Amino acid sequence: MPVGRSRLAKGVAAFSVASLTAVALSATPAAAAPSTDVLLNEVYGGGGNSGATWTNDFIELANRGDQPVDLTGWSVQYHSRSATGTWQVTPLTGEIAPGQLYLIAQAQGNGGTQPLPDADVTGTIPMGGGDGTVALVSSTTALTCTASDCAGQADIVDLVGYGSAAIREGSAATGASNTQSVQRTETADSDDNAADFAAAAPTPKAANSGGEPAPECPAQPGDVRIRDIQGDAWLTPLKGDTVTDVPGVVTAVRTDGTRGFWIQDTEPDTDPATSEAVFVYTGSAPVTVRPGDAVMVTAEVTDYYQLSGGEQFPHTANLSLTELTDPVVAVCSTGNPLPEAEQITGDLIPDVYAPDAPTGNVEDLGRLDPTRSTMEFWEAREGMRVVVTDTRVVGPGNEYGEIYLTVKPDEYASERGGTVNTGYANTPTGRITVNPVDGEVPLANVGDVLSGATSGPVDYILYGGYSIAATEIGGHVDNGLSRQTATPHSADQLAVATYNVENLSPKNPADKFAELAAGIVTNLASPDIVALEEIQDNTGSTNDGVVAADQTLDLLVEAIVAAGGPAYEWRQIDPADGMDGGQPGGNIRVAFLFNPERVEFVDRSGGDATTPVAVSADSDGTAALSVSPGRIAPGDTAWDDSRKPLAGEFRFNGEKVIVVANHFNSKGGDQNADGRYQPPNRVTETQRIAQAAAVNAFVDDVLAVDPHAAVVVAGDINDYQFSPAVETLTGGDAPVLIDLITTLPETEQYTYVFNGISQVLDHILVSPALAGAEYQVVHVNAEFSDQVSDHDPQVVRLTFGPQCTETVTGRHVGPLRITEGTLCLDDAQQVGPITVGPGAGLVVTGGSVTGPIRTTGAALVEISGARVTGAAMITGTTGAVLLDGNRVTGSVMITGNSGGVTVSDNTFTGVASCSGNDPEPGNAGTPNEWNGVAFGQCRGL
């Protein structure tokens, strides 16, 4: 899944239910609630209790929309904290106007000193002061649900559980008491009560109780202008001050989410470091101004930090937004022209993304230099109107109301129109997020264009960094991006794929299974083996102790057959309940699909959630697993709260193949690349490095038994091709695995698109014996606005053993010259030189060669178990080079080979030189004996 991000779609209620014991039960996500903009805004159950100010309990609603809503026939309902009992009902009447509040008074206690303001409706329900559940319901019929079945109640519009409430959305809101209510922090609904509500002193406000008269426009503006509020640095110099009569023209209004409006000074100064605009946050109060209104604002100045769920300010990596809060707004005139939007082009934006911050925090820097870094460029324009024109899409339009564009289309450009991640220091500078104020973005794919103007104030958002809060969106030009299909594998090739199917369970709609199946059959060409990630148990995210996933896998296999694919069989190991991370209750795991008509799974009993797989020698000298399938080091702390890798032993056309399916821990928790800490701290990397070391050690064990073993390590590694974790996995300076994605051009190295950056999270790695394999990433999801998973699958096609076009046995005297095909010497005695030309192959098994060996541009060179007397020069090989178990007398030169070089268990007498080989040569864990001098890349082998 995507890293560092977790948001539910708007309008979908997701409930969870807990008993009053320590066991928490996650409920099924509900279907979409009735279409409405009315939400529960504040809940207070301490009225009339000891220490309370207010005499009554109350419930407050808010209309976040722009149309009145008739509440006749609706109700608010209350349930005690337990999962048993009945709901109490208060019917509602009348309507709630846009941007207004609606107050429902409930039972009066014996205490309190102040009566509520006039209520719109009065009920008699005695609510719990510290615990309970309130539901807004589009009928007056009492609810009957008391546990996870509430998720199926289509008439529940909104719900908040507080304290130790059994029924709640996500986690319960905290802090309710006799002196504090729980209040919605923004007029948005993430379906997590703990995130959406905070405890504060109760503030009941009746929607129909009138209000203060609109303030009159002052004759003159105050002494403070917006540029004084913004200052010339990252933080406002006026934090906590109340500023009076600040002038500006309203440029944009946001009525959903973080409610408020932007104002911009029409008389700017000439200082490029000071912004001339600011966001005015209105909170739950309605936004009554419109673009073009000239206003004067009196408000408190603050630097606001957006926080992820459970995050606290001192620890957030996010940058702040300077805002005006608790505003008093005087409208002086309407219909004024908006300040001209600044045209943003690629040549204006610095080519360095983040400034060098000696403390690690850019907010500690002094004056902004908008010409020094991209971040400073946008910070100096915070809140100001900007416009980009004819911009290419680098991140598809998504359900969160975001789309990603670039004003530097040639910067790190991918083959298909995106922007690729080439290194930690190479954050793209031309990328910009667009989050329209109305939340509507075109369903555009990577490579499409938004033609014409996209404009709005400069904003900063939690998951996308600097953005344009667009009031105008360019026209969508579809550039026809197509979903790719893999090259079909031949009869003598073994095709192994990996696919992250994104939290797959029987709770997913049938369409998802059908689309995944079509992708496996059509786009992946029905691979022989598929390593699957994110397979959930049979009840999905319901936290009920179920760990089996047979129904999930059977449904996928049935869908594949229906799509015309093979009748795959599957293997997996059920995890211990709640021990492998992922979505709570889902018991996520990896699994294998395999086509029994093409490949045999070698079952070895005994594998379970806690038994580690071991490696030993089989009767034929190949590596054998102690259990198959088996988990790699499941007791290692590297796998705490993370998916354990699964090893399986397969046979194909008589060849043994060991496949490892992986899903390393996610990047969730890393500091983001758009935040105040630069460079960002990758806190989750430590665990992935430990996980990579565990899998690498397993591969070492396999190759120690059989240096020629065919090993495929596949899955969602959750890290980049240049990361320390992947370097550890391959073996670093002594590589035992080849990361196949690095064999592609840099412009094609990506499997995932996050925040407008095409990047690598998924990998297929192979042992040296499989070097030169055919490999493809199949782009079917990540670049598209409609995607069945957020990851792209990939596939490798393996060909085993050389296809000898000529075989020499016995004694041969005279030169051998190979210009095409593959010459095999099988325990032969060759006397005379051997020359191999471009595209040809040489395989020497046993026997002896007396005379020089020279290969130039060969497709394959394998020399094993032979005695070689004479110089050996191996140059420019495009496929695998293997020298194993030989006795070589004479100089050796191995240069410029690109298909992977393994030099293992040889005895060399003479000078050896290795250079220009990419990847670097390895010894598969079996060092060589050198009776001479080894130079360059040969050193250490």
N, C-alpha and C positions, 0 to 999 in steps of 0.2 A: 504494500500500500504506500499513498503518497507519504513523504517524511515530514514531521512537525505540524501536521494539519489534521484537525478533526472538527468538522462542522456538519450539522444536520440541515437538510433542505428546509426552506421556509414552509410553514403551514403543515408540517408533519409532526404529530404528537408522538413522542417516544416515552413510554412510561416504564418505570421499574418498581418492583415491589419487594419489600423486605419483611421478614418476621421480626419480632422483637428480641430474638436471639442474635447471636453473632453471625448467623448465616444470611447472606443477601441473595435475593432471587431477582434476576433481570427479567422483565416482562417483554412481550413481543411488541415491536414498534407498531403504533396504530396507523390505520389508513388516514388519509388527509381529512382534517376536520372540515366542518362546513365553512364555506368561503366567507370570511369576515375579517375585519380589521380591529375587532374589539378584543382586548386582552385583560386579564387580571393585572391590576397595577399595584395594589397594596392590600395586605391582609393583616389584621390586628385582632388577636384574641384575648388581650389582657385587660380590656375595658372594665372598669369598676373593681378591679382586683387591687390587692395591697400595693401601694406605691404608684398606682396608675394616675395619670392626669385625666384621661378621657373616661367618661362614665360608661361608655358602651363599646362592645366589640364592633368592628366594621369591616366591610369589603369594598374596595374601590376598583372601578373599571376605567379603562382609557380607550378612546377611539383613535387609533393611529392613522386612520384613512382620511380621505378627502370627501367622503359622503356620509350623511347621517345613517344610523343603523337603528331600525325598529326592534326594541327588545321585548315587545309584547309576545308572550308565549315562551319566553326564555326563563331561566332560573339560575340562581346560585345555590350550590349544594355543599354541605359540610359533612365530613366523616372524621371520626376520632382517629387517633394515631394508630390503632390496631388494625389488623387485617380482617377482623370480624366486626359485626355490627351492621347498622343501617345508615343510609344517607338521610340527612334532614334538608328540607327544600324551602327556599324562599322564592316565590314567583316574582318576575320583573314586569314592569309596564313602561310605556313611553319610549322615547328614542334618545340616543346619545349622539350629539352633534360631532362633526369632525374636529379633532384636536381637543375634545372636551373630556371631562371626567364625570363619573356617575357613582354616587355614594349610596351604599346599602348599609343602614344601621342594623346591628344585631342586638343580642340580649344585653340588658343593663345589669351591672353588678351593684354591690353595696358601697363601693369606694369610688374614687375619682373625684375631681373637682371641677371639671369642665365638660359641658354637654357637647355633643357633636354639632357641626354645622347642619343646616337643614338637609335632610337626606332625601334622595329621590324615591327610595323604598325603605320601609322599616320591617325587619323580620324579628324573630324571637329566638334565634339559635344561640345557645351558649357555646362559644368556640373555645378551644384550648388555648391557653396563653403561650405555651412553649411548643406545643406539638399539635398537628392536625393536617387535614387536607381540605382544600376548597376547590370546587370545580365550577366552571362556567359552562352551562348546558343549554343547548338550543331547543329544549323542551321543558315541561314542568313535571315530567314523570320521574319519580325517584330512581336514581341509579341503583343497580343491584350488584354491580361488580365490587369486589373487595380485594382483589389481588391482580394477577397479570391479565385477567379477563377485561380489566378496564381498557386495555390497549385496543380492544375490538369495539369500543363504544363510539360509533360514528357521530353521536350527538354531543360528545364532549368537545367543546370549543377550545378551552384552555384549562389547565390544572396546575395547582401549586401545592406541594407537600412541604411542611416545615418541621424543624426539630427532628424527632424520631419517627416521623410519619411513615407508615407502611406503604402508602400509595403516593407516588411522586413522579415527576418527570426527571429522569437522570438521577442526580443526587439531590437530597432534600435541601431546601434553603435553611440557613443556620442563623441563630442569634435572636429568634423571636422570644419575647418575654413580656412581663407586665408593663415594661417601660419602652419596649421596642417592637415595631412592626417589621415585616419583611416587605421591601419595596422593590419594584422592578427598576433596575439601574438604567435601562434604556428601553424605549418602546420597540423592542425587538424580542424575538422568541427563538432561542437556540434549543429549546426543549431540554434544558438542564436547569432545574430550579436553583441549584447552588450557584450557577454562573449568572443566571438572569436576575436573581434577587439578592439584596443585601439588607442587613438589619440597620435600622435607624429610628430616631424618634418619630412617632406616628404623625402624619400630616394629612388628616382627612380634608378633602376639598369637594364640595358638592358641585356637580356640573351646572346646575341651574340656580346657584346661589348668587349669581352676578359676579362682578369683579371690579377691580380698580379702574377708574376712567383712564383712557389712553393719555399718556403724558404729552404735554405740549412741546413743540419744537423750540429749543432755546434760540435766542437771538444770535448767539455766537457759539462756535464750537469751543470745547475746552482746550486746555494747554497741551494735552497729550495727543499725538497722532499715532496712527497704526505703526509707523516705522519706529517710533519710540518704544512701543509695546514689543515688537518683534526683536529689536536690537540688531546688532551686526554679528551675533554669535548664535550658537545652537539653542541656547536657553534665553528666555526673556529676562531682561534686567529688572522687571517690575513685578515679579512673582509675588502674589499675595496683596498687591496694591489694588485699591479701587480707583478706576479711572472714570472721568466724568465727561459726558458729551463728546465722545470720540466720533468724528464724522466719517462717512463712507457711503458708497452706493452698493446696495445688495446685488450681488452677481449670480448667486445660486442659492437654492433652498433644498434642504433634505428633510423629508417628513417621515422617513423610516429609518430604523436603526439609531445611529447617533444623531438625534434630531437637532436641527439648527440651521444657520445660514452663514454665508460668507459676505463680508463687506470689503471693499477696496477703496483706497483713497484716490480721488480724481486729481489730486495735486501732488504727485510724487516728487521725491528729492532725486538727486543724481548719484546717490551712494549705491553701488551694485550689491553690497552685502546686506542691505536692509530690505525686507519684504514690505510691500505696501498693502497687504491684505491679511485678514485674520478670520478665523471661524468663531462664530458666536453660538455657544451651546445653550439650548433652551430646555434641555431635559424633558420632563413630562409635559411641560407647558406647550400649548399649540404654537406653531409657527404662523404668525399672522402677516408677515411682510412678504413681498414679492420682488422678483428681480426688477431692477429699475427704480426701486424705492430709495430715495436719499434719506438716510437715517442718522441719528446721533444716539450713541449707546453709552450707557453708564453700567459698568460691570466690574467684576473682580478678574484679575489677570492670573492665569495659571498655565503651567506646562502639564499637559495631560498625556499619560502613558496608557496605551491600550494593553491589556493583559490577557494572556491565555488563561484557560480554566485552571484555577488553583494557584496561579502565579502571583507573586507579590512584587511591588515596585522595586525594592532594592535589587532584585535578581533579574528583572526583565532586561532582555537585550534590545527591546524596541526603542526607537527614537520617540521623542515627545512631539506633541503638537501644541504650539502656543494657542490658547483659547481665551475667550471672554466668557465668563459663567455668571449665572444669576443676573441676567441682563434686565435693564429697564430700557426700552427702545422707544424713541420718539421718531415718528415718520414725518419728515419735513416736506417732501414732495414725492410724487409718483411719476412713472413713465419716463424716467431719465435714461439717456443712452448709457450702456455699460462701458466701462473702461475697455479700451482696445486690447484684445488678447495678443500676447506676444507669440510670434511665429517661432516654433522650436524646430530646428533642423540639426542634422547630425554634426555639422561642422562647428556648432556652438558648444557642444557638450565635450568636456575634457575626456581624454582617452584613458585616464586613470579613474577607477571607480571610487575608491575610498582614500581619504587622506592618511598620512602617517601620523598616528597618535601615540606619542611616547608613553602615555599612561595606559594605552589600550582602549580608552574611551574617547571617541571623537568629541563628545560634549565638553571635555576638558580643554579642548583647543580654544584659542582666542578668536580673533576676528575671522569670519568666513572669507575664503578666497574662491569665488565661483569659477575661476579659471583653472583651479588646481585639481579638483576632483568632481566626479559626477554627483556625489552626495551633496557637496557644498553648492553645486550649481542649482540643484532642486531646493535645497534648504533655503537659499537666498530668495526663492520664489514661492515659498510656502503660502498657500492661500490665494495666490495671484492667478488671474486668467491667462491660460496659455492655449495654443492651438497647434496641432500636428496635422499634416495634410498628406493624403495618399500613402498611408502607412501600411507596412506588411504585418500580418499576424504571425507571431512567433509562439503564442500559447493560445489554445482554442477557447472560445467562449464557453463559460461553465455555469453550473447551477447556482454559484455564489454571486452571480452578477458581475463577473470579472472577465476581462480579455486582455491579452498581452500583445503589445505592438513594439516595433523597433523603428527608430529614425536613422539607424545605421545598418541597412540591409546586408552590407558586405562584411559586417563584423562577425567573425567566427561562424560564418554561414554554413548551414547543413546542406546536404544534397537536395532536400525537399522543402527548403524555404524557412527553416527554423534557425536557431542560434545555439551552437553546441558548446558544451562545457569542456574546456581544454586544460583547465588547471585551477588550483585554488586562488591564484592571483589574477585570474582572467575573468572576473565577473563582468558580463557584458554591460557596456556603458550606454548603448543606444536603446536599451529595453525600458519600457514604461508600462505600468499597469493602468488600465482604464476601468474604473468602477462607476458607471453612470448613477446619478442621484436617484433615478427611478428604478435602478436594479435590473434594467433590461439590456442585454447585450445580444448581438447577432450570433447565430450558431455557426460561427466561422471556424474553419480549420487552419492549421499551420500552412503558411504559404499563400493564403487568401489576402486580400487587400481591403482596407476600409478607405474607399475613394472619397475625396473631398475632405472636409474639415471635421475633426474630432476635437472638441474644445471644452474647457471648464476650469475650475480652480485646481491648483496643485494641492493634493491631499497626501496623507501617509496612512496606510492601512496595515492591519496586524499581520496579514499573511502575504503581502505583496510589496511592501516598501512604498516608495514614492509613487504616486498615482495621479491620474486626472479624474476628478469627480465630474464626469462629463455631463454637460447639459445638452450637448450636440454630438451625434455619432455619425461618422462617415458611412456612405453606402457600402453594403457588402458586395464585393466582387469575388465570386467563387472561381478559384483558379484550378479547380478540378483535381484536387489531390485524391489519389486512388489508393485503395488498400492493396498491399503487396501479397503475392503468393510465392511460396518457396518452390525451388526447382525440385521436381519429384526425384526420389531416390531410385537407383537402379536395383535390380534383383540381388546383386552381390554387395550392395551397400546397406549398412545399418544406420538408420536415421534416429537420432536421439534429440528430443526437443525439451524445452523448459517453458512453463507458462504459469504466471501468477494470475489466478482466477478471481482474486479480490473477494475474500469472505464468502465463499460459495457454501450454501446450505439449502436444505429443502424449503426454507422460508423464502428463498428467492423466487421470483416469477418464472414460469416455464420459458418465457422468452429469453431469459438470461442463459439457461441451459442450452436452448436451441442455438443462440448466437455463438456461445463458446464452442459448441459442437461443430457448427459450420466453419468456424475458424480453424479448428483442429483438422477437419476433413479436407476443406478446400484450400485454406491459406497455408496450412502447414503440410499439406499433402499426406495426411494420415501417417505420421511418424511411427516407427516401430516401438519406441519407448517415449513416454512423456513424463517428465518430472513436474509435478504439480505443486504449487505453493498456495497457501491460504484456503485449504480445505477445512471447513468447520464441521462440528459434530451434527448429529441428526436433528437437533433442535436449535441450531444456530446460536444467536446471542442470548437465548433464554438460559439463565444460569440455574440449571436444575439437576446438576450432577451427571447428566448424560455425557459420555465421551465417545461413544461409537460413531463412526462416520460412514457406515455401509450404505445407508440410504442416500447420502449425498453423492457418493461415488457411483452407486447403481444408477441414479437419475442421470448423471453425466454420461455414463456408458450407453444408456438407453437412447439418449438424445443423439449421441454420435452414430449409433446404428441407424436411427431414423434419418440422419443426414447423409446416409450412404457410406458410412465409414465402417471400420472393422469392429468386431465384437471384442473390444478390449477386456482383458482381465486387469485386476488391480491388486496392489500390495501396499500396506501401510501398517503403522503401529499406533494404537490408541494412546494418547498421552495421559499422564495423571491429571485429574481434574484441576483446572485452574493454575497449572504450573508452567505453561508454555507461552504466556503473553498473548498479545493480540486483543481483539474485541472481547470484553468480559463476557464469560459464559460460552464463548464460541469454541474453545479448545482447539485452536488453529493447529494445523500440522501439514507436513509435506507427504506426498504419496506418489506412487508409480502407477501409470497405465502402461500396459504392454500388449502387443498383438501376438497371441499364442500361435497364430498361423505362420509367424515369421521369426519369433524369438522365444527361447525357453527361459523361464525364471527358475533359478536353482533355489528351491526352498530348503532352508536349513532351520529346524525348529528351535525354539527357545527365546526368540526375540520378544522383548516387551519394553515397557516404558523406562525401566531402570537398568536393564542388562546391557553392558557395553559390547559392541562387536569387536572381535579380535581377528587377527590374520595369521594363517599358518600355511605351510606348503601342502598342496594337494598331491595325490599319487603321481601325477604327471609333471610335477615341479612347478605348476602354476600356483598363483595365490588363491587361497580359499578363505571364505568368511566363516567364523564360528557360528554365526546366526545370520540368516538371510530371509527377510529383511532384518537389519539390525541398526541400532542407533549408535552413533559415535560419541563415546565418553559422556553419556547422559548425566552422570553425577558430577561432572566438572562444573565449577562455579561459572565458567564462561557461558553456560547455557541457562543460568538462572533467569526465570521469567522470559524465556525465549525458546523458539522452535528448535528441536534437536534435529541434526542431520540424519538422513536415512540412507544406509548403504544397501545395495542389492546386487546379487550375483546373477549374471545372465549368460546364456550361450547363444551364439549366432553362427550358423554354418561351421560349427566345430570350434569356434573361437570363444574364449571366455572374456567377458567384459564386466568390469565393476563400475557401477554408476552410483554416484552420491547425490541425493537431492538435498538442497539447502534453502534455508530462509533465515539469514542472520538478523540480529536485532536492528530495529529501525533507527533513523536519525532523529526521531522525535526527542526533543530536549537539547539538541545542538543550538547554539546561537545562530541567528539567521544572518545571511550575507548582506542584508539591507539594514542592519541594526547599528546600535551605537558602539558596540564592541568590535574593533577592527585590529587584526584579523579575528573573525569569530572563533570562539572556543568550540571544538568538536568533542563535547563531553562523552558522547555515546561511542566514540571511536575505540576507546580502550577495550570495551567488551567485544567489539567486532574483531579487533586484532587478536584477542585471546581465542575467539571462535575460529578465526582463520588458522591460528597455530595448531589448534586441535585437529582440524581437518587435514592440514598439511602433514601433521605427524602420522595420521592414518594412511595417507598416501605414501609417506616414507616407509611405513611398515609393509605396504603392498609391494613397493618396488624393491625393498630389501629381499623379499622372497623371490620376486621375478622382475628383474630390471626391464623386461620387455612387456610388462603387463599393460593391458588396455584399460585405462581408467578415465572416466568422464565425471567431472565435478560440475554440477549445473544448479542453477537456481537464482533466487533473489538474494544477492550478497549485500544489498543495501549500501553499496559504496562504489566509488568511482574507479575507473581503470587505472588511475594514477595514485590511488590512495594507499596509505601504509597497510591497511587491512588486506587489500588485494596483493600487494607486494609480499606480505607475510604468507598469504595463501599459496602463491606460486613458488615460494621458496627463496625469494630475494636473490642473493648472489649465487646461490646454488639451486637454480630452478628445477623443480620436479613437475611443474604444470605450466602449460602454455595457455594464456588468456586469449582466447580466439578473437575477442572483439578488438584487440590491439593489432590484429592482422588486417583489419579493414582500414581504408583511408580515414583520416581524422574526421572528415566531414560526414562519415556514416556511423560514427561511434556514439550511439545513443539508443536507449530502450524505454525512456520515460521522459515526460515533459513536465517540469515543475516550475511554476512562476515564470513561464516564458523561456525557460532554458532547457534545451534538449540534452539529456545527460544519461549516464550509464548507471543502472542499479543491478541489472540482471546480467549474468555471465554464463558462458560454457567454457570450461577449462579442460584440457586433455593432457595425458601423460605423453612423454616424448615419442613413444611408439606410435602415437596417432597424429604426429605432426604432419602437416600438409592436408589435413582433412578439409572438406568443403563445408563452409559455414555461412549462415545468413541470419541477420536480424530481420524479422518479418513485421513491417510497420502496419499494424491494423487498428491500433487503439489510441496510443498516447497523443498523436497529432490531431485527433478528431474530436469534435464537440460531442458526438454521439459515440460512446465507447462502452463496451461490455466489461472491460477491465481498464485500470489505469496503466498497465504495463503492456509492452509489446513482447510477444513470444520470440523465440529463436530456435534454430535447428542446426545440427551438425550431421553431415553424412560421412560415414566412416567406411573405408575400404581396407580389408584385412589381407595382409600377405601380398607379396609381389606377384604379379601376373607374368610369369616367366615366358618370354617369347622364344628363348633358346636356353637349353640347360647343358652344361659341360660337366662330365664326371670323368674319373680316372685321370690319366696323365695327358697333358697337352703342352706341346713345345711350339713356341712361336708367338708372335704378337696377337693380341685380341683388341679389335677396335669396334666399339659399339656406337652406332649413329642413330639408332632408333630402337624402340622396344626395350625390354629388360633382359639382360644376360645374367643367368644364375649359375654360379659355380658351386656344385653340391659335393663337398668332400673331395674336390679335385686337386690335382697337383699341376699348377700352372707355372711354366717356365717361359718367361718372356714378358714384355711390357703389356699393360692394360690401359687403354685410352677410352674414355667415355665422353661423348659429345653432348651438346645441348638437347635437353628433352629426353635423353635415354636414361636407363637405369642399370645399376650394378648391385648384385646380391651375392656375397661370398659367405658360404656357411661351411666352416671346418676346412680341412685340407691346408694347402700352402700356396703362396704366391712368391715366386722368385723373379724379381724384376720390378721396375717402378710402376706405380699406379697413378694415373693422372685423370681427374674428372673436371670438366668445365661446363657449368650450367646444367648439370644433370638433374633429372627429376627425382632420383632416389639413389642413395648410396648406403648399403648396409654390409658391414664386414664383421663377422662374429665367429669366435672360436677358431681363428685361422692363425697360421704362422706366416708373417709377411717379412720378406727380406728385400730391402730396396726402399727408395724414397716414395712417399705418398703425398700427393698434392690434391686437395679436395677444395674446389673453388666454385662459388656461385650456385650451389645447389638450391633448387626451388622447393624441394620436398625435404623429407627427413634425412638426416645423416646419423648413422649409428655405427660406432666402433665399440665393440663389447667383447671382452674375454680374449683378446688377441695378444700375440707376442710379436712386436714390431721392432725390427732392427733396421735403422735408417732414419733419415730426417722426415719429419711430418709437418705439413703446412695445411691449416684449415682456415680458409678466409672467405668472407663475404657470403656466407650461406644464410638463407632466409627462412628455411622450413623447420628449423629446430635441430640442434646438434646435441647428441648424447655421446660422451666419451667415458666409458665405465669399465673397470676391472681389467684394464690392459696393462701389459708390461712393455714400456718403451725404452729402447736403447738408442740414443741419438737426440738430436735437437728437435724440439717441437715448438711451433709457433701458431697461435690462434689470434685472429683479429677480424674486426668488421662483421662478426656474426651477430645477427639480430633475429630472435632473442639470443642472449649469451648462452654458451654451451653449459651443460650440466653433466653430473656424473651419476644421477639417479641414486645417490646415496652409497655408491660403491666406488671408492677412490681408486686411482690408477697408481702404478709403481713407475717412477721415473728414474732411469739410469742415464741421466743426461740433464739438459737444461730445458725448462719450459718457459716460454715467453708469452706475454700478452694474456689473452683470455684463457690460455692453457694453464696458467698458474692457478693452483688451488684445486685443479681437477684430480 
